[in-house]
Amino acid sequence: MGDIDSKDLGKQLEQSNEASSLTAGCSMRPMLRQHKDVVTIKRIDRKLKVGDVVAYKGSGDSVHIVV
């Protein structure tokens, strides 16, 4: 399993509503360790609620996580 770039992530989510990837970057350390931890992103069909962890694509190629 390798890193998913943001374009591939969008395609995977459209096709299967779920995508998994190794993490890249260190902004979430120590909770997520670069190239060691796998995250799975699932598309939801409900309103967000307090406590949800949300991934979104901002400008550029990064996918951000809001806790």
Summary of the structure (lengths in Angstrom):
residues: 67
radius of gyration: 12.0
end to end distance: 24.5
largest distance: 31.5
contacts: 124
relative contact order: 0.22
helix: 16%
strand: 27%
